Structure formats: C-alpha cells, structure tokens
Amino acid sequence: MAKNKIITVQDVPITVSISDEQDYICITDMAAAKSNDSRAADVIRNWLRNRSTLEFLATWEEIYNPNFKVFESEHFKKDVGLVTFTQSGL
C-alpha cells in the first residue's frame, strides 16, 4: 500500500508517494509551483515534448524496464520538437 509524505522544496510542498520501498515524486506538484494548478498539465505536456526529457526517459526505461520497446521509442525521438508532436506514452 502506498504512503504519502510531503516534502518542502524552495517553499513548495511536493508529495512523495512511497510504495514497495520506492519513492515517487509528484511532478504535478512541481509543475503547479511553476504556474497555477490549471496550467500544471500544460507545463508537464511541454516538458514531455522536450527532446532531452524523452531521451532521459527512454534511457531510464531501457535500464529498468525489461519490456521496454526500444525500436518504438525511436519514432518518438524522431518526431520530438515538431509542432504536431504530442506525447501519448512510450
């Protein structure tokens, strides 16, 4: 069962969920600190459109996810940065 705790980073409360001895940091809380809550989804969406972000996430998945589809991730990397690009999941 997941447990939540709140940490404060630069006066911003950030939720950390702890499940199976793993910590998960809420990026929505971090994004909301950048702008108001209604814009948090836009901040995350833009972050996920960033080439460096996708390369980081793909590398992370290659290391830690034995079922990661490396070939399919290359299509995302190729299209990132295009106006028409939207992240739907790797």
Secondary structure as GFF3:
##gff-version 3
##sequence-region A 1 90
A	DSSP	beta_strand	3	9	.	.	.	ID=ss1
A	DSSP	beta_strand	12	19	.	.	.	ID=ss2
A	DSSP	beta_strand	22	25	.	.	.	ID=ss3
A	DSSP	alpha_helix	27	34	.	.	.	ID=ss4
A	DSSP	three_ten_helix	37	39	.	.	.	ID=ss5
A	DSSP	alpha_helix	40	48	.	.	.	ID=ss6
A	DSSP	alpha_helix	51	64	.	.	.	ID=ss7
A	DSSP	alpha_helix	70	79	.	.	.	ID=ss8
###
